[in-house]
Amino acid sequence: MAELVDNFDWDNVDASGFGGNYSAEQRAEMEEMYTGTLTTVQEEEVVTGTVVGLTDRDVILNIGFKSDGLVPLSEFRDLPDLKAGDTVEVFIEEQENANGQLILSRKKAKIKQAWKAIYDALENDSVLEGVVKRRTKGGLIMDLDGVEAFLPGSQIDVKPIRDFDIYVGRRMEVKVVKINAAFDNVVVSHKVLIEKDLEKQREAILNNLEKGQILEGVIKNMTNFGVFIDLGGVDGLLHITDISWGRIAHPSEVLQLDQKLNIVVLDFDEAKKRISLGLKQLTPHPWDSLPEDMGVGTKVKGRIVNVADYGAFMEIIPGVEGLIHVSEMSWSQHLRNPQDFIKQGDVVEAQILTLDREDRKMSLGIKQLSEDPWTRGDFSEKYAIGTNHNGLVRNLTNFGLFVELEEGVDGLVHVSDLSWTKKIKHPSEMVKVGDRLDVVVLELDVTNRRLALGHKQLEENPWDTFQTVFTPGSIHKATITDKNDRGAVLELPYGIEGFAYPKSLQKEDGSQAENGETLDFRVIEFSKDDRRVVLSHNAVYNQQAEEEGRAAKFAKKKPTSGAAAAQGEGKLSDLKKTPTAEKSTLGDLDALSALRDKMLGNEQGGE
């Protein structure tokens, strides 16, 4: 219990209010002493506070204000050893809430300080350190003392990053490259720090770079035309053709990303800073390892690595290839597409035809491994004149078609030997490439490798029979199929064609017969050897006039010689020939000479 003061003067106590006994001078002195112990604070600023106590939920801080502030203990998880007397920076949210309590926040203080550091780093080009929190689309999210920043995947390293997860939880130094204050968005880069470190290495490498120099590098990127290799700050291109002596379709067949390997400098462009690298050049050329006894005539086995229009390339060993020309794939004299004989990836046998070790060239042949069919002992007997065969139509020309009887044995069927009855202008009217055709051997020339074939000869010549049907003077139904100024082509029974001159197409009413009309025609001339039939329509109703005209015609032009027989022929070619004026014959000249001599004799007798 408090001890009572016996001599206390209760009369001097002023009951009007507490502190009412202080004089104005004393009160001013006391206020000055009190305010000197307090700090003037403003809301939304960061101040330093001292820990004066800790509870289960809060930390009590003295910031020199008239009252202490409370901060949730959860905001100090990064300071597990926090104790009374420690100083921390806090953010003043409210000087006094409804309960008269000072409201502070350490989290907001850290964020505000972090933003200040971020702006300072962008302005001064300084380095910040943060922790990678998680992976996101296109990059990483970093924590810069409470502020989240985006680290794009392209800014993580100078080489492409394929696995972003390995960076989660790692502390990294970065530089601020962009700030969007409206969206509180910060973009940082770790790559720029690496590039600065590599710049000195790059300069040192470029200054000491020489052709033929062997370097160590790491594969950082792979394309279908080659790989890019990091030489320690400088990238070089290893082209796909310089990876292996053999052919490869893609670098991934022999190399892997992030693989370390030794390469040689093939070329260096100082202006463009381009470095060409080689890998296969570090090993001997395969041509130098070819056996000495390998030469012309040697049989080899290999894989087809490329097929072109003119042939195929066969790889005997990696880096050693030979060309198999399409003409050396088969004994056939007709060049075909190499794809008909061989496919890429096939393993085949061939024979060396030429070998040049200095120029590293080799030509090969496949057909040489089989016997030439034209040199077989039974060839002349098998393809003797008159023998029948069935072959494949390989090619069509204006003058005929080529039939392959077996691999390497082709024969020509002339267009005139396709049909006895039809006038075929082009073989495509009757057959097409790829058809099978029955033929008979007409001629055989083994020395020149020529075989003449016929198709119509498989049947008897129907003109022997036609000779008895289409006798001169006989009348037959015929259809006009083609007509021009020189005459008309007629279609007769049995599929044969005839010819009529323009004057023979006049009808009885004086009009001319036209294409497509079917009329009666009289046979005027028939030639089995020339397969020619000349007909006339007006001779049907005016036989006598036609016969007289024909008699007069053949009296002047006797078909006793080749030249005379050619006059007035009924061939289709007559439609394309311009009629010429008839010439006087030798008989006509003899008659005129005799008449002249007779007249001269009469005149002399009169004298």
VOBA-448872 format. One record per residue (C-alpha): chain; residue number from 1; x, y, z. Coordinates in steps of 0.1 Angstrom, whole numbers, plus 5000, padded with zeros to 4 digits. Layout:
// residues N
(node "A" NUM (X Y Z));
...
//
This chain:
// residues 607
(node "A" 1 (5000 5000 5000));
(node "A" 2 (5012 5035 4991));
(node "A" 3 (5026 5054 5020));
(node "A" 4 (5006 5085 5031));
(node "A" 5 (5022 5119 5032));
(node "A" 6 (5014 5136 5064));
(node "A" 7 (5024 5172 5055));
(node "A" 8 (5006 5172 5020));
(node "A" 9 (4989 5206 5014));
(node "A" 10 (4955 5198 5001));
(node "A" 11 (4945 5234 5000));
(node "A" 12 (4968 5241 4970));
(node "A" 13 (4951 5215 4949));
(node "A" 14 (4929 5230 4921));
(node "A" 15 (4899 5209 4915));
(node "A" 16 (4891 5226 4882));
(node "A" 17 (4911 5201 4861));
(node "A" 18 (4942 5178 4858));
(node "A" 19 (4973 5199 4855));
(node "A" 20 (4956 5230 4863));
(node "A" 21 (4983 5241 4888));
(node "A" 22 (5010 5244 4860));
(node "A" 23 (5018 5278 4850));
(node "A" 24 (5019 5288 4813));
(node "A" 25 (5057 5288 4813));
(node "A" 26 (5058 5254 4830));
(node "A" 27 (5032 5240 4805));
(node "A" 28 (5051 5252 4775));
(node "A" 29 (5083 5237 4788));
(node "A" 30 (5067 5204 4794));
(node "A" 31 (5051 5203 4759));
(node "A" 32 (5084 5210 4743));
(node "A" 33 (5100 5182 4762));
(node "A" 34 (5071 5158 4752));
(node "A" 35 (5070 5167 4715));
(node "A" 36 (5107 5163 4713));
(node "A" 37 (5104 5126 4720));
(node "A" 38 (5078 5121 4691));
(node "A" 39 (5084 5117 4654));
(node "A" 40 (5062 5134 4628));
(node "A" 41 (5049 5107 4604));
(node "A" 42 (5027 5107 4573));
(node "A" 43 (5006 5080 4558));
(node "A" 44 (5018 5059 4528));
(node "A" 45 (5055 5064 4536));
(node "A" 46 (5082 5040 4547));
(node "A" 47 (5098 5045 4581));
(node "A" 48 (5121 5025 4604));
(node "A" 49 (5106 5009 4635));
(node "A" 50 (5120 4990 4665));
(node "A" 51 (5105 4958 4677));
(node "A" 52 (5093 4963 4713));
(node "A" 53 (5074 4931 4716));
(node "A" 54 (5060 4899 4699));
(node "A" 55 (5028 4881 4704));
(node "A" 56 (5013 4850 4689));
(node "A" 57 (4998 4870 4661));
(node "A" 58 (5015 4904 4659));
(node "A" 59 (5048 4922 4662));
(node "A" 60 (5047 4955 4682));
(node "A" 61 (5068 4982 4667));
(node "A" 62 (5078 5016 4679));
(node "A" 63 (5083 5041 4652));
(node "A" 64 (5086 5071 4675));
(node "A" 65 (5049 5080 4672));
(node "A" 66 (5025 5087 4701));
(node "A" 67 (5015 5051 4699));
(node "A" 68 (5030 5018 4689));
(node "A" 69 (5019 5000 4658));
(node "A" 70 (5010 4964 4651));
(node "A" 71 (5022 4943 4621));
(node "A" 72 (5010 4907 4615));
(node "A" 73 (5036 4881 4624));
(node "A" 74 (5030 4864 4591));
(node "A" 75 (5048 4893 4573));
(node "A" 76 (5081 4883 4591));
(node "A" 77 (5084 4847 4578));
(node "A" 78 (5117 4856 4562));
(node "A" 79 (5130 4866 4597));
(node "A" 80 (5125 4836 4619));
(node "A" 81 (5150 4849 4645));
(node "A" 82 (5132 4882 4650));
(node "A" 83 (5134 4896 4685));
(node "A" 84 (5128 4927 4706));
(node "A" 85 (5153 4955 4697));
(node "A" 86 (5155 4946 4660));
(node "A" 87 (5148 4973 4635));
(node "A" 88 (5127 4969 4604));
(node "A" 89 (5112 4991 4577));
(node "A" 90 (5075 4994 4576));
(node "A" 91 (5048 5012 4556));
(node "A" 92 (5024 5035 4573));
(node "A" 93 (4989 5026 4562));
(node "A" 94 (4969 5047 4588));
(node "A" 95 (4981 5069 4616));
(node "A" 96 (4950 5061 4636));
(node "A" 97 (4921 5038 4629));
(node "A" 98 (4887 5037 4645));
(node "A" 99 (4903 5021 4676));
(node "A" 100 (4930 5047 4678));
(node "A" 101 (4956 5021 4666));
(node "A" 102 (4986 5029 4643));
(node "A" 103 (4983 5005 4613));
(node "A" 104 (5016 4994 4597));
(node "A" 105 (5027 4969 4570));
(node "A" 106 (5061 4954 4564));
(node "A" 107 (5049 4937 4531));
(node "A" 108 (5039 4970 4515));
(node "A" 109 (5071 4986 4527));
(node "A" 110 (5091 4958 4509));
(node "A" 111 (5071 4962 4477));
(node "A" 112 (5075 5000 4477));
(node "A" 113 (5112 4997 4483));
(node "A" 114 (5114 4970 4456));
(node "A" 115 (5097 4992 4430));
(node "A" 116 (5121 5020 4439));
(node "A" 117 (5150 4997 4434));
(node "A" 118 (5135 4985 4401));
(node "A" 119 (5132 5021 4388));
(node "A" 120 (5167 5029 4400));
(node "A" 121 (5180 4998 4382));
(node "A" 122 (5164 5008 4349));
(node "A" 123 (5177 5043 4352));
(node "A" 124 (5212 5034 4363));
(node "A" 125 (5215 5001 4343));
(node "A" 126 (5223 4983 4375));
(node "A" 127 (5218 4946 4383));
(node "A" 128 (5190 4931 4405));
(node "A" 129 (5188 4897 4421));
(node "A" 130 (5157 4877 4424));
(node "A" 131 (5142 4842 4428));
(node "A" 132 (5124 4823 4400));
(node "A" 133 (5090 4815 4414));
(node "A" 134 (5074 4795 4386));
(node "A" 135 (5073 4788 4349));
(node "A" 136 (5047 4805 4327));
(node "A" 137 (5039 4806 4290));
(node "A" 138 (5069 4818 4271));
(node "A" 139 (5092 4823 4301));
(node "A" 140 (5096 4825 4339));
(node "A" 141 (5081 4846 4367));
(node "A" 142 (5107 4861 4391));
(node "A" 143 (5102 4876 4426));
(node "A" 144 (5122 4908 4430));
(node "A" 145 (5117 4914 4467));
(node "A" 146 (5079 4911 4464));
(node "A" 147 (5074 4924 4429));
(node "A" 148 (5068 4899 4402));
(node "A" 149 (5088 4903 4370));
(node "A" 150 (5086 4884 4337));
(node "A" 151 (5117 4868 4323));
(node "A" 152 (5111 4858 4286));
(node "A" 153 (5125 4825 4275));
(node "A" 154 (5146 4842 4248));
(node "A" 155 (5162 4864 4275));
(node "A" 156 (5173 4835 4298));
(node "A" 157 (5205 4826 4280));
(node "A" 158 (5223 4832 4248));
(node "A" 159 (5215 4797 4237));
(node "A" 160 (5179 4783 4233));
(node "A" 161 (5164 4769 4265));
(node "A" 162 (5144 4738 4260));
(node "A" 163 (5135 4730 4297));
(node "A" 164 (5124 4760 4318));
(node "A" 165 (5116 4739 4348));
(node "A" 166 (5153 4736 4358));
(node "A" 167 (5153 4773 4367));
(node "A" 168 (5124 4773 4391));
(node "A" 169 (5137 4781 4427));
(node "A" 170 (5170 4794 4414));
(node "A" 171 (5184 4828 4423));
(node "A" 172 (5194 4848 4392));
(node "A" 173 (5209 4882 4385));
(node "A" 174 (5189 4902 4359));
(node "A" 175 (5186 4936 4344));
(node "A" 176 (5154 4956 4340));
(node "A" 177 (5146 4961 4303));
(node "A" 178 (5110 4975 4305));
(node "A" 179 (5085 4988 4330));
(node "A" 180 (5048 4993 4324));
(node "A" 181 (5036 5013 4354));
(node "A" 182 (5000 5012 4343));
(node "A" 183 (4998 4974 4346));
(node "A" 184 (5026 4970 4372));
(node "A" 185 (5045 4949 4346));
(node "A" 186 (5083 4945 4347));
(node "A" 187 (5103 4927 4320));
(node "A" 188 (5139 4916 4329));
(node "A" 189 (5167 4899 4311));
(node "A" 190 (5195 4875 4322));
(node "A" 191 (5208 4872 4287));
(node "A" 192 (5223 4907 4285));
(node "A" 193 (5245 4899 4315));
(node "A" 194 (5258 4868 4298));
(node "A" 195 (5264 4887 4265));
(node "A" 196 (5285 4913 4282));
(node "A" 197 (5306 4885 4297));
(node "A" 198 (5309 4868 4264));
(node "A" 199 (5318 4899 4244));
(node "A" 200 (5354 4898 4256));
(node "A" 201 (5356 4861 4249));
(node "A" 202 (5341 4867 4214));
(node "A" 203 (5367 4894 4206));
(node "A" 204 (5395 4871 4218));
(node "A" 205 (5382 4842 4197));
(node "A" 206 (5377 4863 4166));
(node "A" 207 (5412 4879 4169));
(node "A" 208 (5429 4846 4171));
(node "A" 209 (5407 4827 4146));
(node "A" 210 (5425 4809 4117));
(node "A" 211 (5415 4785 4090));
(node "A" 212 (5424 4750 4099));
(node "A" 213 (5422 4758 4136));
(node "A" 214 (5405 4730 4158));
(node "A" 215 (5381 4743 4184));
(node "A" 216 (5357 4728 4209));
(node "A" 217 (5321 4737 4207));
(node "A" 218 (5286 4729 4219));
(node "A" 219 (5256 4723 4196));
(node "A" 220 (5231 4750 4204));
(node "A" 221 (5206 4747 4175));
(node "A" 222 (5199 4722 4148));
(node "A" 223 (5182 4727 4114));
(node "A" 224 (5177 4706 4083));
(node "A" 225 (5207 4723 4066));
(node "A" 226 (5232 4720 4095));
(node "A" 227 (5239 4728 4131));
(node "A" 228 (5249 4760 4149));
(node "A" 229 (5278 4755 4174));
(node "A" 230 (5286 4778 4203));
(node "A" 231 (5324 4783 4203));
(node "A" 232 (5323 4803 4236));
(node "A" 233 (5304 4834 4227));
(node "A" 234 (5307 4830 4189));
(node "A" 235 (5284 4809 4168));
(node "A" 236 (5297 4789 4138));
(node "A" 237 (5277 4769 4112));
(node "A" 238 (5285 4733 4106));
(node "A" 239 (5268 4725 4073));
(node "A" 240 (5251 4692 4068));
(node "A" 241 (5275 4683 4040));
(node "A" 242 (5305 4688 4063));
(node "A" 243 (5292 4666 4091));
(node "A" 244 (5299 4632 4075));
(node "A" 245 (5317 4618 4045));
(node "A" 246 (5285 4598 4038));
(node "A" 247 (5251 4612 4030));
(node "A" 248 (5227 4621 4058));
(node "A" 249 (5192 4634 4055));
(node "A" 250 (5192 4654 4088));
(node "A" 251 (5220 4663 4113));
(node "A" 252 (5200 4645 4141));
(node "A" 253 (5210 4612 4125));
(node "A" 254 (5246 4616 4139));
(node "A" 255 (5245 4646 4163));
(node "A" 256 (5225 4657 4194));
(node "A" 257 (5216 4690 4209));
(node "A" 258 (5240 4702 4237));
(node "A" 259 (5266 4677 4225));
(node "A" 260 (5303 4688 4228));
(node "A" 261 (5325 4681 4199));
(node "A" 262 (5357 4691 4182));
(node "A" 263 (5354 4709 4149));
(node "A" 264 (5378 4726 4124));
(node "A" 265 (5375 4761 4110));
(node "A" 266 (5370 4759 4072));
(node "A" 267 (5364 4795 4065));
(node "A" 268 (5360 4829 4083));
(node "A" 269 (5344 4861 4070));
(node "A" 270 (5357 4889 4092));
(node "A" 271 (5332 4914 4077));
(node "A" 272 (5301 4894 4083));
(node "A" 273 (5315 4875 4113));
(node "A" 274 (5306 4842 4097));
(node "A" 275 (5324 4810 4106));
(node "A" 276 (5322 4779 4086));
(node "A" 277 (5330 4747 4105));
(node "A" 278 (5338 4711 4095));
(node "A" 279 (5336 4678 4113));
(node "A" 280 (5343 4652 4086));
(node "A" 281 (5376 4670 4078));
(node "A" 282 (5390 4657 4111));
(node "A" 283 (5389 4621 4097));
(node "A" 284 (5407 4607 4066));
(node "A" 285 (5387 4607 4033));
(node "A" 286 (5371 4573 4027));
(node "A" 287 (5384 4573 3991));
(node "A" 288 (5419 4570 4005));
(node "A" 289 (5409 4537 4022));
(node "A" 290 (5397 4520 3991));
(node "A" 291 (5414 4486 3985));
(node "A" 292 (5442 4487 3959));
(node "A" 293 (5428 4457 3941));
(node "A" 294 (5394 4474 3935));
(node "A" 295 (5392 4484 3899));
(node "A" 296 (5372 4482 3866));
(node "A" 297 (5352 4450 3865));
(node "A" 298 (5350 4446 3903));
(node "A" 299 (5316 4437 3917));
(node "A" 300 (5305 4459 3946));
(node "A" 301 (5274 4461 3968));
(node "A" 302 (5259 4492 3983));
(node "A" 303 (5229 4513 3992));
(node "A" 304 (5211 4536 3968));
(node "A" 305 (5213 4571 3984));
(node "A" 306 (5198 4593 3957));
(node "A" 307 (5178 4588 3925));
(node "A" 308 (5179 4614 3898));
(node "A" 309 (5163 4617 3863));
(node "A" 310 (5196 4605 3847));
(node "A" 311 (5205 4578 3871));
(node "A" 312 (5211 4567 3907));
(node "A" 313 (5240 4571 3932));
(node "A" 314 (5251 4541 3951));
(node "A" 315 (5271 4544 3983));
(node "A" 316 (5297 4516 3986));
(node "A" 317 (5311 4528 4019));
(node "A" 318 (5302 4561 4037));
(node "A" 319 (5317 4589 4015));
(node "A" 320 (5324 4567 3985));
(node "A" 321 (5296 4568 3958));
(node "A" 322 (5293 4557 3923));
(node "A" 323 (5268 4568 3895));
(node "A" 324 (5247 4542 3879));
(node "A" 325 (5235 4558 3847));
(node "A" 326 (5200 4549 3835));
(node "A" 327 (5215 4534 3803));
(node "A" 328 (5235 4510 3825));
(node "A" 329 (5205 4497 3844));
(node "A" 330 (5191 4476 3816));
(node "A" 331 (5201 4462 3782));
(node "A" 332 (5171 4479 3767));
(node "A" 333 (5180 4506 3742));
(node "A" 334 (5151 4528 3753));
(node "A" 335 (5159 4551 3782));
(node "A" 336 (5134 4550 3810));
(node "A" 337 (5129 4566 3844));
(node "A" 338 (5154 4552 3869));
(node "A" 339 (5125 4549 3893));
(node "A" 340 (5113 4520 3871));
(node "A" 341 (5144 4500 3880));
(node "A" 342 (5155 4512 3915));
(node "A" 343 (5144 4530 3946));
(node "A" 344 (5162 4551 3972));
(node "A" 345 (5173 4529 4001));
(node "A" 346 (5176 4497 3980));
(node "A" 347 (5207 4476 3985));
(node "A" 348 (5219 4464 3951));
(node "A" 349 (5250 4449 3934));
(node "A" 350 (5268 4465 3905));
(node "A" 351 (5300 4463 3885));
(node "A" 352 (5326 4491 3884));
(node "A" 353 (5328 4505 3848));
(node "A" 354 (5352 4534 3854));
(node "A" 355 (5373 4544 3884));
(node "A" 356 (5392 4577 3889));
(node "A" 357 (5409 4578 3923));
(node "A" 358 (5424 4613 3918));
(node "A" 359 (5391 4629 3909));
(node "A" 360 (5372 4605 3932));
(node "A" 361 (5347 4595 3906));
(node "A" 362 (5332 4561 3898));
(node "A" 363 (5306 4548 3873));
(node "A" 364 (5288 4516 3879));
(node "A" 365 (5265 4493 3859));
(node "A" 366 (5238 4468 3868));
(node "A" 367 (5231 4453 3835));
(node "A" 368 (5266 4440 3832));
(node "A" 369 (5258 4414 3859));
(node "A" 370 (5234 4397 3835));
(node "A" 371 (5239 4383 3800));
(node "A" 372 (5232 4406 3770));
(node "A" 373 (5202 4389 3754));
(node "A" 374 (5214 4399 3718));
(node "A" 375 (5245 4378 3723));
(node "A" 376 (5228 4346 3736));
(node "A" 377 (5234 4316 3714));
(node "A" 378 (5197 4309 3710));
(node "A" 379 (5187 4345 3701));
(node "A" 380 (5186 4341 3663));
(node "A" 381 (5165 4309 3667));
(node "A" 382 (5141 4324 3692));
(node "A" 383 (5135 4355 3671));
(node "A" 384 (5137 4340 3637));
(node "A" 385 (5117 4355 3609));
(node "A" 386 (5081 4344 3610));
(node "A" 387 (5081 4336 3648));
(node "A" 388 (5052 4350 3668));
(node "A" 389 (5056 4369 3701));
(node "A" 390 (5037 4390 3726));
(node "A" 391 (5053 4422 3738));
(node "A" 392 (5047 4454 3758));
(node "A" 393 (5042 4486 3740));
(node "A" 394 (5069 4509 3753));
(node "A" 395 (5069 4540 3730));
(node "A" 396 (5048 4555 3702));
(node "A" 397 (5061 4576 3673));
(node "A" 398 (5047 4591 3641));
(node "A" 399 (5061 4563 3621));
(node "A" 400 (5053 4533 3644));
(node "A" 401 (5056 4519 3678));
(node "A" 402 (5083 4500 3698));
(node "A" 403 (5074 4467 3715));
(node "A" 404 (5096 4452 3742));
(node "A" 405 (5096 4414 3738));
(node "A" 406 (5119 4409 3768));
(node "A" 407 (5142 4431 3789));
(node "A" 408 (5167 4445 3764));
(node "A" 409 (5150 4432 3733));
(node "A" 410 (5128 4458 3715));
(node "A" 411 (5114 4458 3680));
(node "A" 412 (5097 4483 3657));
(node "A" 413 (5062 4478 3643));
(node "A" 414 (5058 4503 3614));
(node "A" 415 (5025 4521 3612));
(node "A" 416 (5018 4504 3578));
(node "A" 417 (5021 4470 3594));
(node "A" 418 (4994 4475 3620));
(node "A" 419 (4963 4468 3598));
(node "A" 420 (4954 4454 3564));
(node "A" 421 (4922 4474 3560));
(node "A" 422 (4925 4507 3580));
(node "A" 423 (4946 4537 3569));
(node "A" 424 (4963 4544 3603));
(node "A" 425 (4979 4578 3605));
(node "A" 426 (4993 4574 3641));
(node "A" 427 (4997 4543 3662));
(node "A" 428 (4977 4559 3691));
(node "A" 429 (4946 4552 3670));
(node "A" 430 (4950 4515 3677));
(node "A" 431 (4971 4511 3708));
(node "A" 432 (4986 4530 3738));
(node "A" 433 (5017 4527 3758));
(node "A" 434 (5015 4498 3783));
(node "A" 435 (4993 4476 3761));
(node "A" 436 (5003 4441 3752));
(node "A" 437 (5005 4434 3715));
(node "A" 438 (5009 4402 3694));
(node "A" 439 (5035 4405 3667));
(node "A" 440 (5054 4385 3642));
(node "A" 441 (5091 4389 3633));
(node "A" 442 (5095 4404 3598));
(node "A" 443 (5133 4412 3598));
(node "A" 444 (5162 4404 3621));
(node "A" 445 (5196 4422 3622));
(node "A" 446 (5216 4410 3651));
(node "A" 447 (5247 4430 3642));
(node "A" 448 (5228 4463 3644));
(node "A" 449 (5204 4451 3671));
(node "A" 450 (5174 4458 3649));
(node "A" 451 (5141 4438 3649));
(node "A" 452 (5113 4446 3625));
(node "A" 453 (5079 4434 3636));
(node "A" 454 (5044 4433 3622));
(node "A" 455 (5010 4429 3636));
(node "A" 456 (4987 4427 3606));
(node "A" 457 (5008 4398 3593));
(node "A" 458 (4993 4376 3620));
(node "A" 459 (4962 4374 3598));
(node "A" 460 (4959 4365 3561));
(node "A" 461 (4958 4393 3536));
(node "A" 462 (4921 4401 3531));
(node "A" 463 (4928 4419 3499));
(node "A" 464 (4931 4385 3482));
(node "A" 465 (4894 4380 3490));
(node "A" 466 (4885 4417 3483));
(node "A" 467 (4898 4412 3448));
(node "A" 468 (4870 4388 3441));
(node "A" 469 (4844 4410 3458));
(node "A" 470 (4852 4445 3445));
(node "A" 471 (4857 4436 3409));
(node "A" 472 (4857 4466 3384));
(node "A" 473 (4821 4473 3374));
(node "A" 474 (4805 4459 3406));
(node "A" 475 (4783 4482 3426));
(node "A" 476 (4785 4486 3465));
(node "A" 477 (4770 4507 3492));
(node "A" 478 (4796 4532 3506));
(node "A" 479 (4796 4561 3531));
(node "A" 480 (4815 4593 3525));
(node "A" 481 (4838 4598 3556));
(node "A" 482 (4860 4627 3543));
(node "A" 483 (4857 4651 3515));
(node "A" 484 (4877 4680 3501));
(node "A" 485 (4886 4696 3468));
(node "A" 486 (4906 4667 3456));
(node "A" 487 (4880 4640 3462));
(node "A" 488 (4864 4619 3489));
(node "A" 489 (4873 4589 3511));
(node "A" 490 (4846 4562 3512));
(node "A" 491 (4840 4535 3538));
(node "A" 492 (4832 4502 3521));
(node "A" 493 (4819 4469 3536));
(node "A" 494 (4845 4448 3555));
(node "A" 495 (4861 4480 3568));
(node "A" 496 (4882 4490 3538));
(node "A" 497 (4884 4524 3523));
(node "A" 498 (4879 4536 3487));
(node "A" 499 (4884 4569 3469));
(node "A" 500 (4863 4589 3445));
(node "A" 501 (4872 4619 3425));
(node "A" 502 (4851 4651 3427));
(node "A" 503 (4835 4646 3393));
(node "A" 504 (4824 4611 3404));
(node "A" 505 (4804 4624 3433));
(node "A" 506 (4777 4641 3412));
(node "A" 507 (4742 4628 3418));
(node "A" 508 (4717 4622 3391));
(node "A" 509 (4698 4654 3400));
(node "A" 510 (4731 4674 3395));
(node "A" 511 (4739 4680 3432));
(node "A" 512 (4771 4669 3449));
(node "A" 513 (4773 4641 3475));
(node "A" 514 (4784 4653 3509));
(node "A" 515 (4800 4639 3540));
(node "A" 516 (4780 4613 3558));
(node "A" 517 (4759 4603 3529));
(node "A" 518 (4756 4566 3520));
(node "A" 519 (4752 4560 3482));
(node "A" 520 (4757 4533 3456));
(node "A" 521 (4791 4534 3440));
(node "A" 522 (4805 4515 3411));
(node "A" 523 (4841 4501 3413));
(node "A" 524 (4862 4518 3386));
(node "A" 525 (4896 4504 3396));
(node "A" 526 (4909 4478 3421));
(node "A" 527 (4946 4473 3430));
(node "A" 528 (4955 4446 3455));
(node "A" 529 (4992 4455 3457));
(node "A" 530 (4985 4492 3464));
(node "A" 531 (4954 4484 3484));
(node "A" 532 (4935 4510 3464));
(node "A" 533 (4898 4510 3453));
(node "A" 534 (4886 4538 3430));
(node "A" 535 (4848 4543 3428));
(node "A" 536 (4822 4565 3412));
(node "A" 537 (4787 4574 3420));
(node "A" 538 (4776 4589 3387));
(node "A" 539 (4788 4557 3370));
(node "A" 540 (4760 4539 3386));
(node "A" 541 (4733 4558 3366));
(node "A" 542 (4756 4567 3337));
(node "A" 543 (4777 4536 3332));
(node "A" 544 (4783 4541 3296));
(node "A" 545 (4796 4576 3299));
(node "A" 546 (4818 4566 3328));
(node "A" 547 (4832 4536 3309));
(node "A" 548 (4840 4557 3278));
(node "A" 549 (4857 4583 3300));
(node "A" 550 (4877 4556 3317));
(node "A" 551 (4886 4540 3284));
(node "A" 552 (4899 4573 3270));
(node "A" 553 (4918 4579 3301));
(node "A" 554 (4936 4546 3301));
(node "A" 555 (4943 4548 3264));
(node "A" 556 (4963 4580 3270));
(node "A" 557 (4980 4567 3302));
(node "A" 558 (4990 4531 3300));
(node "A" 559 (5000 4518 3335));
(node "A" 560 (5029 4499 3321));
(node "A" 561 (5057 4517 3341));
(node "A" 562 (5060 4530 3376));
(node "A" 563 (5055 4566 3364));
(node "A" 564 (5025 4558 3343));
(node "A" 565 (5009 4537 3370));
(node "A" 566 (5012 4565 3395));
(node "A" 567 (4988 4587 3375));
(node "A" 568 (4953 4588 3388));
(node "A" 569 (4959 4565 3418));
(node "A" 570 (4932 4564 3445));
(node "A" 571 (4955 4567 3475));
(node "A" 572 (4946 4589 3505));
(node "A" 573 (4978 4608 3497));
(node "A" 574 (4960 4620 3465));
(node "A" 575 (4939 4642 3487));
(node "A" 576 (4970 4662 3497));
(node "A" 577 (4985 4665 3462));
(node "A" 578 (4978 4693 3438));
(node "A" 579 (4965 4680 3404));
(node "A" 580 (4990 4687 3376));
(node "A" 581 (4983 4692 3339));
(node "A" 582 (4987 4661 3318));
(node "A" 583 (5019 4659 3297));
(node "A" 584 (5022 4648 3261));
(node "A" 585 (5034 4612 3257));
(node "A" 586 (5061 4600 3234));
(node "A" 587 (5034 4583 3212));
(node "A" 588 (5016 4616 3208));
(node "A" 589 (5048 4632 3195));
(node "A" 590 (5054 4604 3170));
(node "A" 591 (5019 4608 3155));
(node "A" 592 (5023 4645 3151));
(node "A" 593 (5057 4640 3133));
(node "A" 594 (5041 4615 3109));
(node "A" 595 (5013 4639 3101));
(node "A" 596 (5038 4666 3094));
(node "A" 597 (5058 4644 3070));
(node "A" 598 (5026 4635 3051));
(node "A" 599 (5016 4671 3047));
(node "A" 600 (5050 4681 3034));
(node "A" 601 (5049 4652 3009));
(node "A" 602 (5016 4664 2995));
(node "A" 603 (5029 4699 2990));
(node "A" 604 (5059 4687 2971));
(node "A" 605 (5038 4665 2948));
(node "A" 606 (5016 4695 2939));
(node "A" 607 (5045 4714 2928));
//
